[in-house]
Amino acid sequence: MSRVAVIGGSGLLGQSLVAQSVNRGDKVLSTYQSRPFPMSGVENIRLNMSDPVEVQKVLRSFAPEFVILPAAMTNVDECERSPTKAWEINAEGPLNVAQTCKGLRVKLLYVSTDYVFNGLKGTEYYEFESPDPISVYGQTKLEGERCVMDADKHNLVCRVSVLYGWNSLKDNFVTWAIKELRQGKEINLFEDQWVSPTYAPHCAEVLLKLVRSDNKGILHTSGPDCMNRYEMGLAIAKEFKLDQKLVKAIKTKDGNLQARRPGRSCLCVDKAESLLQVSMLPFSEGLKQMRASEGHH
């Protein structure tokens, strides 16, 4: 039994991290910003990450053995509109958590994003390649990475891309697409934006293994695919037996977006797979698991 603190336990990935830690018999602290994800046997505490005193107080009193930080301001366009808020949550927040963890001599795993890359390379990105974010979201997440690795070289930064899975609190790309298609609505999806969709429950499993291992530094822990959003939409329609004709391809320039998106920010997961002797979960398999577990989450 370990003591695990999940900063951002009510987010999509956070929920899986909390649930799986509870199932393992761990003592779990789950922090939230606006509303908690209620689960029995979990200590839920509201935490403002950008307040260093509050972060210290909460983590000191819980005394975790491991801290996992998936909390972030993830709405890319909202970050562009409110850069100060984005810096507070995505850069200052991780800095405060990392400094507290350093003081407590506790390992920290920080969840980052494929959006730290500019997407111009044309193929998948490896961990050693230089980031070059093109949005406020990407810039703030990269700063978060640096704060975490500067605090302690034994920490972990795990990059993911387009997290999906069932979530009662908030829609993600996949649950949104299912809802729209079930209502018979057309969905317009980008055919010129490639990503590596990441199934939250499987990703949580991988992160919980990693935080307990001797691994450190930056790792890519996304799904193994490199697909565009349009292809993802067709796969969702097919798996959930919905009308594929409702899925329409558009270009990013027609999307009325506030922030720039990388054209192809797929992540190479070879390193994580070989270190952990595990296969990252393909999108088709994640969708199958979602369909099988619908109504049980």
Secondary structure as UniProt FT lines:
FT   STRAND          3..7
FT   TURN            8..10
FT   HELIX           12..23
FT   TURN            24..25
FT   STRAND          27..32
FT   TURN            40..41
FT   STRAND          42..46
FT   TURN            49..50
FT   HELIX           52..62
FT   STRAND          66..69
FT   HELIX           76..81
FT   HELIX           83..87
FT   HELIX           88..92
FT   HELIX           93..104
FT   STRAND          107..113
FT   HELIX           114..116
FT   TURN            127..128
FT   HELIX           136..151
FT   TURN            153..154
FT   STRAND          156..160
FT   STRAND          163..164
FT   HELIX           173..182
FT   TURN            183..184
FT   STRAND          187..190
FT   STRAND          194..195
FT   STRAND          198..199
FT   HELIX           200..211
FT   STRAND          217..220
FT   STRAND          227..228
FT   HELIX           229..239
FT   TURN            240..241
FT   HELIX           244..246
FT   STRAND          247..250
FT   HELIX           252..254
FT   HELIX           270..276
FT   HELIX           283..293
FT   TURN            294..296
//
